[in-house]
Amino acid sequence: MLIVGLGNPGPSYEKTRHNIGFMVIDELIARHNATKLSSSSFEGELYKFKNHFLLKPNTFMNLSGNSVVKVKNFYKIESDEVVVIHDDLDLPFGALRFKEGGGHGGHNGLKSIDANITREYIRVRIGIGKPQNKGEVASYVLSNFAQDEQKCLQVLVQKAADALEYLLEHSLEETRCKFSQKAMEC
């Protein structure tokens, strides 16, 4: 499988809501002591453990699909073997959902991936909540988690990593049943 965490590169984005996908990939890299394979031609940081790949695109969110398609094509990975971890404004903080295919819900990283490899990949949706005012979405996703959320952010990242490890050995439906959660109280 190719497991992709969405986010934006660079220290100024490191702890933002939009980077929760990167946080989960970092957790998996640490757990499995994954080997770095990155090549500048992939436009991202690529790691491998066992027969699985972990990718953090360096293209910035809106062009994530450029990196995903390059790794997918180079290693001849099918779309249904691609898993994308991303933040989701439509879910409350700490919610964890799993699905295959579907729309992008306005998420620019997913739009880019859809345009490059089709919509038929697995999505791990991690709830980040939403701002009160719809006009504040861009600044909200690029802001750091609230202080009360930061208290349980690492638990959320670990749970998402646990779910991904489980998914490598089990079906999407089994993973959904075992790891889906509506929200997280901090």
N, C-alpha and C positions, 0 to 999 in steps of 0.2 A: 504494500500500500504506500501511497504518497500522502503524507499528512502535512497539510499546509496550515500555518497559523497566520492570520492576517494582522497587519499592523503597519506602522510607519517607522522607517529606520531613523536612528539618531537619538542622542541622549535627551533631547527636549521632548520627545514623544514617549519615552520609555515607560512611564507610569500612567499613561492616559487610558481612558476607557476604550478607545479604538484599538489599543495594543493588547487586549486580553488574549488574542490568538498567539501573539509572540510569547506572552508569559507562559502559556501552556506548552508551547514548543520548548522553551527553555527548561521547563520542569522535566519534560521527556528526555531531553538531551542529557541532563544531569543524572536522571535515574538510570539511563542505559549506557552512560559513558559513550555516547554516539560519536562516531568518527566523522570529522569534517571532510566533505568532498568538494566544497564550493569551487566553482569556476566562474569567472566573470561572465562567461557566455550564458549562464543560467540566470543572471540578474537577481541573485539572492544567495542567502547562506543555506547550503545544503548539507545535511548530515545523514548518516546511515547507521542503523543497528539491525542485526539479523538481516532479513530481506526487505526491510522497510526504510523509507526515506522520510526525513523531516525537513520542511522548507519554510524559511522566513524570507519572503520576497523583499528585495531592496528597492523596489520600483515606486514606492509610496502607494498608498491604498488604491487610488483610482486606476492604477496600471498593473495590479497584482496578476491579472491573467497572463500578461506577457512573460512573467517568470514561470508560472505554473505550466503553461503550454510547452515551454522549452524543456523543462525537466520531464514532463509527461511524454513528450515525443522522443527525447533522447533515450529514455529507459523503457520505452514502449509500454507504458502503463495505461490501462483502460480507464475510461472516465468513471466507471463504477468502482474503481479501486482508489479514487481520489477522495480524501476527506478534508474538508475545509472547516477550520475553527474560526468563528467570528463573533464579534459583539452584536447584540440585537437590542435596538431601542424599544421594540414592541413587547419585550419581556421585562418583568420587574427584576431588580438586582438579584443575582444569584440563581435565577431560573436556568435550567439546563434542559435543552430539547435536542432531539435528533430526528433528521428526516433525509430522504433522498429526493433530489430534484426540487422543483418548485420555483417560485419567483424570487427576485432579488430584494423585494420590499424597500427599494430605494437605496440599498447599500451599494456604494460605488465599487467596492472591492468585488462583490459578487457579480455586479453588472459586467465588470471586466473579465472575470473568469467565465461567466456564461457566454460572452462573445467569443472567447478563445477556445473553449473545450466543450461547449453545450452545457445544459443545466443538469445533466444526469450524474451528479456526484453527491456524496454524502455530506451533510452539513451538521456541524455541532454548533448550536446556537446558544450563546451565553448571554443572559439578560444583564443589561447595564442600566435599566430604567430609562426614563426620558425626562427632558426638561419641561417645566410647566408651560413655557411659551414655545410654540413650534418654530418660531424664527430663530431660536437659540440652538438648534440642533448641531450645527457645525462647531460652535464653541463648546458645546456640551461634550461631544464625543472626543474632542481634543483636550478636554480638561482631565485633571487627575481625579481619582475616585475620592468621594467624600471621606472625611476622617472616620466616621462610623463604619463605612464600607471597607476601608483599609484594614480594619481589625479582623475581618473574616475573608479578605481577598485571597490570601494564601490557601485557605481551606477550600475555597471555590476552585482555584487553579489546580490543586491536588485532586479534587474530585473529578474534574474534567479530564485530567491525565489518567486517573484510574479508569474512567469510562473508555478512553481511547485504547488503553492496554487491553481491556476486556473485549472491545470491538475487534481487535486483531485476531482473537480466537473464537468469537461468537458472532451470531447474526446481528443485524441492525435492530431487529425486533427485540431480541433478548437484551441487547444493550439499552434500548429505549425503556423497556420494562424495569430494568434494574437501576438505572441511573437518572432517569428524568426526575426533575424536581420543579416545583412551582415558583419558589423563591428561596431566599436565605435570610434568616433573621440574624442580625449582628448584635 
